[in-house]
Amino acid sequence: MAMKKIMIVDDAVFMRQMLARILIAEGYEVCAEASCASEAVEKYKQMRPDLVTMDIVMPMMEELDGIGAVKEIIRVDPEARILICSVMGQQSLVVEAIRAGARDFVTKPVQPVRLLEAVRNILSSNRV
């Protein structure tokens, strides 16, 4: 079985590093990282990862936010598997992201067990 490729999107370097450590330790390949929404969309097109972890609140240095990135990635690839990583208190944004096509969410601070459970569930589901 090929190693599953995951792209991590978060504006905070330490969050990307932490998520990468958890995922790599579990045998996943982190094929790309992005620190903003437009970069996430571009790298998704290039890498076509099996799963994307997406921070939905990133500084607005651009017209696209995390929700916009979810919508854009789903437009590019309706089969895209996106896992939202958000801090507590962002329920409305999480709901919006799920409506836009994200599969699940985990809250920060991320619990490794919960993260890996969500990743496994999304990767094993064939929902279109």
Backbone torsions as a table, in degrees:
resi	resn	phi	psi	omega
1	MET	NA	128.5	-178.3
2	ALA	-67.0	148.3	178.1
3	MET	-67.8	133.1	-179.7
4	LYS	-75.3	136.1	-178.0
5	LYS	-98.2	131.8	-178.0
6	ILE	-125.2	137.2	174.3
7	MET	-108.2	133.7	-178.3
8	ILE	-107.7	125.0	178.9
9	VAL	-118.4	115.3	177.3
10	ASP	-162.5	140.0	-179.2
11	ASP	-75.1	-17.4	-178.6
12	ALA	-94.2	121.7	180.0
13	VAL	-56.9	-44.5	-176.5
14	PHE	-62.7	-34.0	178.2
15	MET	-67.8	-43.4	179.0
16	ARG	-61.3	-41.9	-179.7
17	GLN	-64.9	-42.5	-178.6
18	MET	-65.0	-47.1	178.9
19	LEU	-61.4	-43.0	-179.7
20	ALA	-60.1	-44.7	-179.9
21	ARG	-58.7	-46.7	-178.6
22	ILE	-61.6	-46.6	-175.3
23	LEU	-69.2	-42.8	-179.4
24	ILE	-65.7	-40.7	179.0
25	ALA	-60.3	-27.4	-178.9
26	GLU	-90.1	0.6	175.4
27	GLY	96.3	11.8	176.1
28	TYR	-91.2	156.5	175.9
29	GLU	-101.7	126.3	174.2
30	VAL	-89.4	104.3	-171.1
31	CYS	-89.1	-17.2	-179.9
32	ALA	-163.8	156.6	173.1
33	GLU	-133.7	148.4	176.0
34	ALA	-138.8	146.5	-177.6
35	SER	-107.9	-2.6	177.0
36	CYS	-149.7	168.0	-171.4
37	ALA	-65.5	-45.0	-177.0
38	SER	-66.5	-37.0	176.6
39	GLU	-63.7	-38.5	179.2
40	ALA	-60.1	-45.0	-178.7
41	VAL	-64.9	-45.5	179.7
42	GLU	-60.5	-47.5	-177.8
43	LYS	-68.2	-32.6	176.6
44	TYR	-60.2	-46.0	-179.3
45	LYS	-59.8	-39.9	-178.7
46	GLN	-72.4	-47.6	-168.1
47	MET	-93.0	-26.7	-174.9
48	ARG	45.5	60.3	-179.1
49	PRO	-66.5	160.8	177.4
50	ASP	-73.4	-24.8	-178.1
51	LEU	-155.6	148.1	176.8
52	VAL	-122.3	130.0	168.2
53	THR	-95.2	127.2	-171.6
54	MET	-124.1	120.1	171.2
55	ASP	-78.4	131.4	-177.8
56	ILE	-94.4	-17.6	177.0
57	VAL	-109.5	102.6	177.9
58	MET	-124.6	152.2	-178.3
59	PRO	-56.8	137.9	-177.4
60	MET	-82.3	81.5	176.9
61	MET	-90.5	4.1	-170.0
62	GLU	-157.3	178.4	-177.0
63	GLU	-77.5	-17.7	-174.7
64	LEU	-101.5	131.2	173.3
65	ASP	-107.7	-171.5	-178.4
66	GLY	-60.1	-40.4	178.8
67	ILE	-64.4	-43.1	178.0
68	GLY	-59.4	-39.5	179.5
69	ALA	-65.5	-40.6	177.7
70	VAL	-59.1	-49.9	-178.2
71	LYS	-60.2	-42.6	-177.0
72	GLU	-67.6	-42.3	179.0
73	ILE	-65.1	-41.6	178.6
74	ILE	-65.3	-33.3	177.5
75	ARG	-65.5	-42.2	179.6
76	VAL	-68.5	-40.8	-176.4
77	ASP	-144.0	96.3	-178.2
78	PRO	-59.1	-18.4	179.8
79	GLU	-88.2	-1.6	-174.6
80	ALA	-53.7	141.0	178.9
81	ARG	-109.2	112.6	-175.1
82	ILE	-122.3	130.6	177.6
83	LEU	-113.5	120.0	-179.5
84	ILE	-81.6	135.8	172.6
85	CYS	-117.6	112.9	-176.9
86	SER	-138.3	157.5	176.1
87	VAL	-79.4	159.6	178.2
88	MET	-56.5	152.5	176.8
89	GLY	88.5	6.7	178.9
90	GLN	-113.2	30.8	-174.6
91	GLN	-54.1	-43.1	-176.8
92	SER	-63.1	-37.6	177.8
93	LEU	-68.9	-40.1	178.5
94	VAL	-61.2	-45.5	178.9
95	VAL	-59.2	-44.1	179.6
96	GLU	-61.6	-41.6	-179.7
97	ALA	-65.9	-40.1	178.9
98	ILE	-65.2	-42.9	176.7
99	ARG	-60.5	-35.0	-178.2
100	ALA	-75.6	-11.0	176.4
101	GLY	127.6	-5.0	176.4
102	ALA	-65.4	151.0	-173.7
103	ARG	-90.6	-32.4	-173.1
104	ASP	-164.2	176.2	177.0
105	PHE	-144.4	152.8	170.5
106	VAL	-127.1	149.1	-179.5
107	THR	-97.4	149.9	174.4
108	LYS	-91.9	147.8	-4.7
109	PRO	-63.3	133.0	-173.4
110	VAL	-70.1	128.8	173.6
111	GLN	-88.9	120.8	-177.0
112	PRO	-51.4	-42.0	-178.3
113	VAL	-61.3	-45.0	-179.7
114	ARG	-66.8	-41.0	178.5
115	LEU	-58.9	-50.8	-176.2
116	LEU	-66.5	-35.4	177.8
117	GLU	-63.7	-45.3	179.5
118	ALA	-63.5	-44.0	179.7
119	VAL	-60.5	-48.2	179.6
120	ARG	-60.6	-44.3	-179.8
121	ASN	-60.2	-45.7	-177.7
122	ILE	-66.8	-43.0	-177.8
123	LEU	-67.3	-28.3	-177.8
124	SER	-89.7	-9.4	-178.8
125	SER	-87.4	146.7	-179.8
126	ASN	-111.6	14.6	-179.1
127	ARG	-58.9	133.5	179.5
128	VAL	-92.7	NA	NA
